[in-house]
Amino acid sequence: MAGGGTGGHVMPLIAVAAELRGQGGKCLFIGTRNGMEAALAPKHGFPIEWIEIGGINRAGLRKMLWSALQLPAAVLRARRILKSHRAAAVFSTGGYAAGPTVIAAILTGTPVVAVEPNAIPGIVSRLTARWVRHALVSFDQTIRHFPPGRAERAGLPIREEFFRIAPPAPDAPFHVLVTGGSRGARSLNKAAREAWPVLREGAPRVSMTLQCGPSEEAELKAAFEGSGLDGEVTAFLDGMPAAYARASLIVSRSGAGAVSEIAAAGRPSILVPFPFAADGHQKHNALAMARAGAAVMIEDRDLDGASLARAIIDFAADPERARSMGAAARSLAMPGAARRAAGLLRECAGNIDRVRKPPEQ
């Protein structure tokens, strides 16, 4: 299982690994010690081996040069891991942590199944597309970036718990989940904090969970205690399906993982695209949700406490609008991607096992 750095890269790996484990398969993660995979893979009961590599896309010159120098050793390390574990297949979600492992898989003839959730493939997918055995994509336009017959629109693998989330009860309290991803989002944190006094006055029955990342947790917790609102501030939410189930409205960045989970959960959302995302893919994701009537998009440059509070109050005052947007979100969900990825990996494993086994005498 190759990919990491952020939760958006790691959680699809977890979803597919859990599916394979349920079918009797064995999964090994390959990642870096400073990525989210370092915590999440062991927490979900999966072993992990380490490589050392940094990011390249949108990195500074010094970091790019250092990552380039690290690459040969990382590929050799990944190659040794694949050979020592007799890997039957590699599943990649992209990101800098996936690059060395995918290259090592290509060099050793190990089949690669990749997921590419963005309309425009990331750098790892673009560089290795011609060698990928199968690719799961979320947009029809992405298929053309892979060799004919090797890509299919199946969506992003996410945990089945998201699809089992029921619509909010009509009499449920209006609860807002603000989440900036595994490391938090500074602009979402700032806007949420500025919105608290406005919400206290304009929507006193609204409560909020703010998942803020570790760097601002202490400061924001102290501020929230004096806000007068019900809810909590936390650095990280490992039980994200439960958090989505509690939420009436989700405020989030619009990475592929977040958008897929919101759709599967059937929740209305306020999406704030990260303005520096590669190829502007977060804005494309948010626009697609907004055009389907499933979300409201606020540009990062336009986000502040007043605009966020106004959007939340509008949702809280119109339960029918929130319900219909949640239904529109769920109509965009693509269930079964984790099972499909697991099936493709087992197919690859079966093929490679037949090659490895000597013919019967």
MARKOLKE-377581 format. One record per residue (C-alpha): residue in one letter; x, y, z. Coordinates in steps of 0.5 Angstrom, whole numbers, plus 500, padded with zeros to 3 digits. Example, Ala and Ser with C-alpha at 12.3 -4.5 7.8 and 13.67 -1.06 7.14 Angstrom:
! MARKOLKE-377581
A525491516;S527498514;
//
This chain:
! MARKOLKE-377581
M500500500;A504506497;G502513499;G502518504;G504525507;T496527508;G490524511;G487525504;H493520501;V493515507;M485514508;P484511501;L489506503;I486504509;A480503506;V482498501;A487495506;A481493511;E477490505;L483486503;R484484510;G477482511;Q478477505;G484474508;G489478504;K496481508;C497489507;L504492508;F505500508;I511503505;G511511507;T515516511;R516517519;N513524518;G507523514;M500521517;E501514515;A506513521;A500514525;L494512522;A497505519;P499502526;K493505529;H489501524;G493495525;F497495519;P505494519;I509499516;E516500513;W520506512;I523510506;E526517506;I523522501;G520529501;G516533496;I517535489;N511538487;R510546489;A516545493;G522550494;L528549490;R532547496;K527542498;M526539491;L534538490;W534534497;S528530495;A531529488;L538526492;Q534522496;L530519490;P535513488;A536511495;A529511497;V527507490;L533502492;R530501499;A523500497;R525495492;R528491497;I522491501;L518489495;K522483494;S523481501;H516481502;R515478496;A509483494;A504481489;A502488488;V502495489;F496500491;S498507490;T494513492;G500518489;G503523493;Y511524494;A511518499;A508513493;G513515488;P519511490;T515505491;V511505485;I518506481;A521500485;A515496483;I516498475;L523496476;T521489479;G515487475;T510488481;P503490478;V501497480;V494499481;A493506482;V487511484;E487518481;P481522484;N483529481;A481531474;I488533472;P493527475;G498528480;I505528478;V506521480;S500519476;R503523470;L510520470;T508513471;A501512468;R504508462;W506502467;V500502471;R496496470;H489499473;A487506475;L481508478;V479515477;S473520479;F472524472;D471521465;Q476526463;T482523467;I481516463;R485519457;H491520461;F492513462;P493507456;P487505453;G483500457;R487501463;A483506467;E476506469;R471511473;A470508480;G471513485;L476514491;P476508495;I473510502;R471507508;E464503508;E462507514;F461513511;F456510506;R452507512;I451514515;A443516516;P440523514;P440527520;A433526524;P428532523;D429534530;A436533531;P440539534;F444543528;H451541529;V457544525;L463540523;V469545521;T475540518;G481543515;G484536514;S489532518;R494538519;G488543520;A487549515;R489556518;S484560514;L478555517;N481556524;K481563523;A474564520;A471559525;R474563531;E471570528;A465566527;W463564534;P461571537;V456572531;L453565532;R452566539;E448572538;G445570531;A444562532;P444560539;R442553538;V448552533;S454547536;M460546533;T466541532;L473544530;Q478540528;C484544527;G490541527;P496540532;S499547531;E493551534;E490546538;A491549545;E490557543;L483555540;K481550545;A482556550;A478561546;F473556545;E472555552;G470563553;S466563546;G459561549;L458555544;D457548545;G462543542;E469542542;V476544539;T480538537;A487537533;F485531530;L479526529;D480519528;G473517528;M471521522;P465517520;A462518527;A463526526;Y460526520;A454522522;R453528528;A454533523;S448537520;L453541516;I460540514;V465546513;S471543509;R477544504;S475540498;G480535497;A478529493;G478525500;A474530503;V469531498;S468523497;E467522504;I462528504;A458525498;A458518501;A455521508;G450525504;R451532508;P451539505;S457543506;I461549505;L467548501;V473552501;P478550496;F486550498;P488556493;F495553492;A493546491;A496543485;D493544478;G487548482;H484541483;Q480543490;K477549486;H474544481;N472539486;A468544490;L465547483;A463540481;M459540488;A456547488;R453546481;A450539483;G446543488;A450539494;A455545497;V456552497;M463554495;I467560499;E474562496;D479562501;R480570499;D473571501;L473567507;D472571514;G468570520;A462574518;S462570511;L462563515;A457565520;R452568515;A453561511;I452557517;I446561519;D442561513;F443553513;A441553520;A435557518;D432553512;P432545514;E429543508;R435547504;A440543508;R436536507;S436537499;M443539499;G445533503;A441528498;A444532492;A451530495;R449523496;S447522489;L454524487;A457518491;M460512488;P460506493;G464500492;A471503490;A474500495;R472493493;R473494486;A481496488;A481490492;G479486487;L484488482;L489487487;R487480488;E487479480;C494482480;A496477486;G493471482;N496473476;I503473479;D502467483;R501463477;V508466474;R512464480;K509457481;P513452477;P509448472;E506441475;Q510435473;
//
